[in-house]
Amino acid sequence: MSEAQARLRQAVRDVRIAVLFSTRLPLGHAQQVDGGDLARASWALPVAGAAIAGFGAAVYGLAYALGFAPLIGAALTIAATLGVTGALHEDGLADTADGFGGGATAQRKLEIMRDSRIGTFGACALVLSILLRVAAIAALAEPAAVVPALIAAHVAARAMLPAFMRMTPPARTDGLSAGAGRPTLANAVIAAFVGAG
C-alpha cells in the first residue's frame, strides 16, 4: 500500500470515528475505538456536523414541501437532529447547568454532573436551548436560508471542539474527556479550517 493510500484509509477511518462518536448512525459493523482515537480523528468532527445538519435539512425540506408551518418544520428539524445525535449535546448541557447551578464547590459540581438525574437548572437550560433553536429556524422560514444556516451551525460548533479539547484539561481522570485524549495542534487547526470552509 502506498503512502497516499494509507493516508486516505486513515482519513476515512477518522471520519468514521467522528461520525460514530457524534451520532447514532449505524455504520455497518462496530469499529473498535481505542483511547486517543477520538483525539486523532478530531479534525473530522466538523464533517460529522455536516452529516447531522444534512439530516435536519432533509427533514425541514420535507416539512416545507408538505406545507407545514415554519414553526412545525423547525420543531421537526430539531427533533431530527436530537434523534441522530442521541441528544449528546443536550445531555452535556443539562449536566453542566445542573452542576454550575446547584454546586457550591468544584467537587460538588462534578458530583452533580455525574448524576444521571436531571435537575431544575438542567431542565430549564434544555427548554430554553430547544426553544431558541426552533425559533431561530422558524424565523428563517425559507429552505434557501434554513439549509445553509443548519450546516454552518453544526459544522462550526464541532470545528471548535478539538481546540477546546486541547486547551482545557479534563475535570476528572476517569471521564469521557480523559479517555478521548488531547488533539494535536495540527488537528485543532485543520478542524477550524474545515469549519470555516
Residue pairs with C-beta under 8 A, 6 or more apart in sequence:
1 9
11 44
13 31
13 41
14 40
14 41
14 43
14 44
15 41
15 44
15 47
15 48
16 27
16 31
17 31
17 33
17 37
17 38
17 40
17 41
17 44
18 38
18 41
18 42
18 44
18 45
18 47
18 48
19 25
19 27
19 44
19 47
19 48
19 51
20 27
20 31
20 33
21 33
21 38
21 41
21 45
21 48
22 45
22 48
22 49
22 51
22 52
22 85
22 88
22 158
23 48
23 51
23 52
23 84
23 85
23 86
24 83
24 84
24 85
24 86
25 51
25 84
35 179
35 180
35 181
36 180
36 181
37 181
38 180
38 181
39 162
39 165
39 180
39 181
39 182
39 183
39 184
39 187
40 181
40 183
40 184
40 187
42 161
42 162
42 165
42 183
42 187
42 188
42 191
43 162
43 183
43 186
43 187
43 188
43 190
43 191
43 194
44 191
44 194
45 158
45 159
45 161
45 162
45 191
46 155
46 156
46 158
46 159
46 191
46 194
46 195
47 194
48 158
49 154
49 155
49 156
49 157
49 158
49 159
49 195
50 151
50 154
50 155
52 81
52 84
52 85
52 154
53 81
53 150
53 151
53 153
53 154
53 155
54 151
55 80
55 81
55 84
56 77
56 78
56 80
56 81
56 84
56 150
56 154
57 77
57 143
57 146
57 147
57 150
57 151
58 80
59 73
59 76
59 77
59 79
59 80
60 73
60 74
60 76
60 77
60 137
60 143
60 146
60 147
60 150
61 143
61 147
63 72
63 73
63 76
63 77
64 73
64 143
68 76
70 137
70 138
70 139
70 140
70 141
71 134
71 138
73 137
73 138
74 133
74 134
74 135
74 136
74 137
74 138
74 146
75 134
77 137
77 146
77 150
78 130
78 133
78 134
78 137
81 154
82 90
90 126
90 129
90 130
93 122
93 125
93 126
93 129
94 118
94 122
94 123
94 125
94 126
95 112
95 113
95 114
95 122
96 113
96 125
97 121
97 122
97 124
97 125
97 126
98 112
98 113
98 115
98 118
98 119
98 120
98 121
98 122
99 109
99 110
99 112
99 113
100 109
100 121
101 119
101 120
101 121
101 122
102 108
102 109
102 112
102 119
102 121
103 109
103 110
103 111
103 112
110 171
110 172
112 119
118 126
136 149
137 146
137 149
137 150
140 146
140 149
155 194
155 195
156 195
156 196
158 191
158 195
159 191
159 192
159 194
159 195
159 196
160 191
160 192
160 195
161 191
162 183
162 187
162 188
162 191
162 192
163 183
163 188
163 191
163 192
165 177
165 180
165 181
165 182
165 183
165 188
166 182
166 183
166 184
166 185
166 188
168 177
170 177
170 178
171 177
172 178
183 191
